[in-house]
Amino acid sequence: MDPTENGIWKFHQLLPEVQKENRLYAGEGMTPLIKSVALAKRLGLKELYFKYEGGNPTGSYKDRIAAMGISWALASGRQACIGTSSGNAGAAVAAYAARAGIPYHLYALEHMAEAKLEQMLAYNAQVRKVAGFGVSPEVGERVFSHIFAAAQRKDWEVMITAYRYNPFAMEGVKTIAFELADQMAAMPSHVYAPAGGAGLYLGIWKGFNELFRFGYTSGKPQMVAVQSSGCSNIARAYANGQSVPAPGESTSLISGLQVPNPPDGKAALSVMAAGDGSAMSVEDEGIWEAQRMLAAEEGIFCEPAGAASVAGLIQACARAEQPHGNPVVCIISGVGFKDGARLSAMVSNKVVPTLQAESLDI
């Protein structure tokens, strides 16, 4: 770790080389590791921690990717960037593109959280929605094909947050593992991570694997990918011993997990086949309940996708699949204000009375 640098750049020696003058920093990285005060007891776990990525500047772990990717684009002389998003990646890349002073052309899901769209627009992204994107795998493949053709023709940087499409940018995700190794007294036995396209899962695994391979740690945790049952292409493939994601459209209502053609799914399944992890799926309702519990019992307000890791852990404990004696980490991938509709649904049964000053019910 380089103490003279900030954020993800503290680990620049383990990242793709970018000249110091091209390294963008907006406060990303070094996010808090929060010890559970309620759920650990409820689940019978000795130690449970939440890695809260909502503390990043645009509210999600995607800022790590954007900082790395746009810095790389600057160093490579790119004049613009182009990509896709269901929300968080779009906001992150738009923010860092704004800092870099380059335009960002974004093709987004037709149906997405309004707050995420507004955040992208606030950073001046040039946004277009694509019908069927995020539902149909075939539409997704066509979108990716068009984007790559345009990027090659115009010499733009492709900012799709997947190792399959931009491995340099995705190296920023490794820093989550680096920070966990620095923040924890002992290596966690399991790390639960939400999985849409599987880039978060793969990046954290890669970080832990490099620490182990280079001799910085004596072991590495089991990585658990948690998907929505409505878009469980990786989890179904894992359960059936397949090496590629299972086919099927998305019926999930959870933004960020609606990736029916997960670009890093095959690589994630390879990690699992080698014995370094597993995959599971949880119903949308279970994820929403985990989101509610995190807010009400832990004081952590995250978006639904961010609670998928906790929903997976709850399900694993209920099935006696999670050892109780070792430290466990759940990755909370984004802040709760990303999804206003879900926030409204969470508190729809709450009644706030209006009182006269003379008659306060104290």
C-alpha positions in Angstrom: 0.0 0.0 0.0 1.3 3.5 -0.9 0.4 5.9 1.9 1.1 8.9 -0.3 -1.8 8.0 -2.6 -5.6 8.2 -2.1 -8.4 5.7 -2.5 -7.8 2.8 -5.0 -4.5 4.4 -6.0 -3.0 3.3 -2.6 -2.8 -0.1 -4.4 -1.5 1.2 -7.7 1.3 -1.4 -7.6 -1.3 -4.1 -8.0 -3.3 -2.3 -10.7 -2.7 -1.6 -14.4 0.0 1.1 -14.7 -1.4 4.6 -15.1 0.8 7.7 -14.9 0.2 9.7 -11.8 -1.0 12.8 -13.7 -3.8 10.7 -15.3 -5.1 9.1 -12.1 -8.6 10.5 -11.3 -9.7 10.6 -7.7 -13.1 11.7 -6.4 -13.2 10.0 -3.0 -13.7 6.4 -4.2 -12.4 3.5 -2.2 -11.4 2.9 1.4 -15.1 2.3 2.2 -16.2 1.3 5.8 -16.3 -2.2 7.1 -19.2 -2.3 9.5 -19.6 -4.9 12.2 -23.1 -6.4 12.6 -24.9 -5.5 15.8 -28.1 -7.5 15.2 -28.1 -9.9 12.3 -25.0 -11.8 13.5 -26.9 -12.7 16.7 -30.1 -13.5 14.8 -28.2 -15.8 12.5 -25.9 -17.3 15.2 -22.7 -16.0 13.6 -19.7 -15.2 15.6 -18.5 -12.4 13.3 -20.4 -10.7 10.5 -19.3 -7.6 8.6 -20.8 -5.4 5.9 -18.4 -3.8 3.3 -20.5 -0.7 2.6 -19.9 0.4 -1.0 -22.6 3.1 -0.7 -19.9 5.3 0.8 -18.3 5.8 -2.7 -18.9 9.3 -4.3 -21.8 8.3 -6.6 -23.1 5.7 -4.1 -21.8 2.3 -5.4 -18.8 0.2 -6.0 -18.9 1.1 -9.7 -16.9 4.2 -8.8 -13.8 2.0 -8.4 -14.3 0.8 -11.9 -15.0 4.3 -13.3 -11.9 5.7 -11.6 -9.7 3.0 -13.0 -11.3 2.9 -16.5 -11.5 6.6 -17.2 -8.0 7.1 -15.9 -6.9 4.4 -18.3 -8.8 6.1 -21.1 -7.1 9.4 -20.4 -3.7 7.7 -20.4 -4.6 6.1 -23.7 -5.6 9.4 -25.3 -9.3 8.6 -25.7 -11.6 11.6 -26.5 -14.9 10.0 -25.4 -16.3 6.8 -23.9 -19.3 4.7 -24.6 -21.1 2.0 -22.6 -24.2 0.4 -21.1 -25.8 0.5 -17.7 -28.8 -0.5 -15.5 -28.0 2.5 -13.4 -25.0 2.5 -11.1 -22.3 2.1 -13.8 -23.9 4.9 -15.8 -23.8 7.3 -12.8 -20.2 6.4 -11.9 -18.8 6.6 -15.4 -20.7 9.8 -16.1 -19.2 11.4 -12.9 -15.6 10.5 -13.8 -16.0 11.3 -17.4 -17.2 14.8 -16.3 -14.0 15.1 -14.2 -11.9 14.0 -17.2 -13.7 16.5 -19.5 -14.8 13.8 -22.0 -18.3 13.0 -23.3 -20.0 9.8 -22.3 -22.5 8.0 -24.6 -24.7 5.7 -22.6 -27.2 3.1 -23.7 -29.4 2.1 -20.8 -32.2 -0.3 -19.8 -35.6 0.7 -21.0 -37.0 0.3 -17.4 -34.7 1.6 -14.7 -34.8 3.4 -11.4 -35.7 7.0 -12.1 -33.2 8.3 -9.5 -30.4 6.4 -11.3 -31.4 8.0 -14.6 -31.5 11.4 -13.1 -28.1 11.0 -11.5 -26.6 10.1 -14.9 -28.2 13.1 -16.5 -27.0 15.4 -13.7 -23.4 14.4 -14.7 -24.2 15.3 -18.3 -24.2 11.8 -19.7 -25.8 11.5 -23.2 -28.3 8.8 -22.4 -30.5 6.6 -24.7 -32.8 3.9 -23.5 -33.0 0.6 -25.4 -36.3 -1.4 -25.7 -35.9 -4.9 -24.3 -32.4 -4.3 -22.9 -32.1 -6.1 -19.5 -34.9 -8.5 -20.4 -33.8 -10.3 -23.6 -30.3 -11.8 -23.9 -30.5 -11.4 -27.7 -31.2 -7.6 -27.4 -28.2 -7.4 -25.0 -25.9 -9.0 -27.5 -27.0 -6.7 -30.3 -26.4 -3.7 -28.1 -22.9 -4.8 -27.2 -22.1 -5.5 -30.8 -23.2 -2.0 -31.9 -21.3 -0.4 -29.1 -18.0 -2.2 -29.9 -18.4 -1.4 -33.6 -18.9 2.3 -32.8 -16.0 2.4 -30.3 -13.6 0.8 -32.8 -14.7 3.2 -35.6 -14.5 6.3 -33.4 -11.6 5.3 -31.2 -13.7 5.7 -28.0 -13.2 3.8 -24.7 -15.7 1.1 -24.1 -16.9 1.5 -20.5 -19.0 -1.7 -20.0 -18.4 -2.8 -16.4 -17.3 -6.4 -17.2 -14.0 -8.2 -17.5 -15.1 -9.5 -20.8 -15.4 -6.0 -22.3 -13.0 -3.8 -20.3 -10.5 -5.8 -18.1 -8.4 -2.7 -17.3 -11.3 -0.8 -15.8 -12.5 -3.9 -13.9 -9.2 -4.2 -12.1 -10.5 -1.4 -9.8 -12.8 -4.0 -8.2 -9.8 -5.9 -6.8 -9.3 -3.1 -4.4 -12.3 -4.2 -2.4 -10.4 -7.4 -1.5 -7.2 -5.4 -0.8 -9.1 -3.2 1.6 -10.8 -6.2 3.4 -7.4 -7.8 3.9 -6.1 -4.6 5.4 -9.3 -3.9 7.5 -9.7 -7.4 9.0 -7.7 -9.1 11.7 -8.4 -12.5 10.2 -9.3 -13.6 6.7 -13.1 -14.1 6.3 -14.2 -17.7 5.6 -16.9 -16.5 3.2 -17.6 -13.3 1.2 -21.1 -13.0 -0.2 -21.5 -10.7 -3.2 -24.5 -9.6 -5.3 -24.2 -11.0 -8.9 -25.8 -9.5 -12.0 -23.1 -9.7 -14.7 -20.7 -11.3 -12.1 -18.0 -8.6 -12.5 -18.1 -7.7 -8.8 -17.8 -11.4 -7.8 -15.0 -12.0 -10.2 -13.0 -8.8 -9.3 -13.1 -9.5 -5.6 -12.1 -13.1 -6.1 -9.2 -11.9 -8.4 -8.0 -9.5 -5.7 -8.0 -12.2 -3.0 -6.3 -14.7 -5.3 -3.5 -12.2 -6.2 -2.9 -11.5 -2.5 -2.6 -15.2 -1.8 -0.5 -15.9 -4.9 1.9 -13.1 -4.2 2.3 -14.2 -0.5 0.5 -11.3 1.2 -2.0 -13.7 2.8 -2.0 -17.3 3.9 -5.4 -18.1 2.5 -8.4 -16.8 0.6 -12.2 -16.9 1.3 -14.9 -18.8 -0.4 -16.8 -16.4 -2.7 -20.6 -16.8 -2.9 -22.4 -15.1 -5.8 -26.0 -14.2 -4.9 -28.5 -13.7 -7.7 -32.2 -13.0 -7.9 -34.2 -16.1 -8.7 -35.8 -14.1 -11.5 -32.4 -13.8 -13.2 -30.4 -16.7 -11.9 -28.5 -17.8 -15.1 -25.3 -18.3 -13.2 -26.8 -19.9 -10.1 -28.8 -22.4 -12.2 -25.7 -23.3 -14.2 -23.7 -23.8 -11.1 -26.4 -26.1 -9.6 -26.4 -28.2 -12.7 -22.6 -28.4 -13.1 -22.5 -26.3 -16.3 -19.6 -24.2 -17.4 -21.6 -21.5 -19.1 -24.6 -19.4 -17.8 -28.0 -21.1 -18.3 -30.3 -19.4 -20.9 -33.4 -17.5 -20.0 -34.9 -14.0 -19.8 -35.0 -11.9 -16.7 -38.2 -11.5 -14.6 -36.5 -9.9 -11.6 -37.7 -6.5 -10.6 -34.4 -5.6 -8.9 -32.3 -3.0 -10.7 -28.7 -4.2 -11.1 -29.5 -7.9 -11.0 -31.4 -7.9 -14.3 -28.6 -9.3 -16.5 -29.9 -12.3 -18.5 -26.6 -12.5 -20.5 -24.0 -12.1 -17.7 -20.8 -11.1 -19.5 -18.5 -12.5 -16.7 -20.7 -15.5 -15.9 -18.5 -18.0 -17.7 -15.4 -16.8 -15.9 -17.3 -16.8 -12.5 -18.4 -20.4 -13.1 -14.8 -21.3 -13.8 -13.8 -19.9 -10.4 -16.5 -22.0 -8.8 -15.6 -25.1 -10.7 -12.0 -24.7 -9.3 -13.4 -24.8 -5.8 -13.0 -21.2 -4.9 -16.7 -20.4 -4.6 -20.4 -21.1 -5.3 -23.6 -19.4 -6.5 -27.1 -19.3 -5.2 -30.4 -17.4 -5.9 -32.9 -15.7 -3.6 -36.4 -14.5 -4.5 -36.9 -10.8 -5.0 -39.1 -10.7 -1.8 -36.2 -12.2 0.2 -33.9 -9.5 -1.1 -36.4 -6.7 -0.2 -36.8 -8.2 3.3 -33.0 -8.2 3.7 -33.0 -4.5 2.6 -35.6 -3.7 5.2 -33.8 -5.6 8.0 -30.5 -3.9 7.2 -32.1 -0.5 7.6 -34.3 -1.3 10.6 -31.8 -3.4 12.6 -28.3 -2.4 11.4 -28.9 1.3 10.4 -27.6 0.5 6.9 -29.7 1.9 4.1 -28.8 0.2 0.8 -30.5 -0.3 -2.6 -32.2 -3.7 -3.1 -29.3 -5.2 -5.2 -27.0 -4.3 -2.4 -29.0 -6.4 0.1 -28.8 -9.5 -2.1 -25.6 -10.6 -0.4 -27.4 -10.5 3.0 -30.4 -12.3 1.7 -28.1 -15.0 0.4 -26.4 -15.3 3.8 -29.8 -15.5 5.6 -30.9 -18.3 3.3 -27.6 -20.2 3.7 -27.9 -20.0 7.5 -31.5 -21.2 7.3 -30.3 -24.2 5.3 -27.3 -24.8 7.7 -25.0 -24.2 4.7 -22.9 -21.5 6.4 -20.3 -22.3 9.2 -21.0 -20.2 12.3 -17.5 -19.8 13.8 -15.6 -17.8 11.2 -15.8 -14.2 10.0 -18.2 -13.6 7.2 -18.4 -10.5 4.9 -21.4 -9.3 2.9 -20.7 -6.8 0.1 -23.3 -4.0 0.2 -22.9 -2.7 -3.3 -24.9 0.5 -3.3 -26.7 3.2 -1.3 -30.5 3.1 -0.8 -31.3 6.4 -2.4 -30.7 4.9 -5.8 -34.2 3.5 -5.9 -36.9 6.0 -4.9 -39.8 3.7 -5.8 -38.5 0.9 -3.5 -37.9 3.4 -0.7 -41.5 4.5 -1.0 -42.6 0.9 -0.9 -40.5 0.2 2.2 -42.2 2.9 4.3 -45.7 2.8 2.7 -47.2 1.4 5.9 -45.8 4.1 8.1 -48.1 6.9 9.2 -46.7 10.3 10.2 -49.2 12.4 12.1 -49.2 16.1 12.2 -49.6 17.6 15.7 -50.2 21.1 17.1 -47.2 22.5 19.0 -49.4 22.7 22.2 -50.2 19.0 22.1 -47.0 17.1 21.4 -47.4 13.4 22.5 -44.3 13.3 24.6 
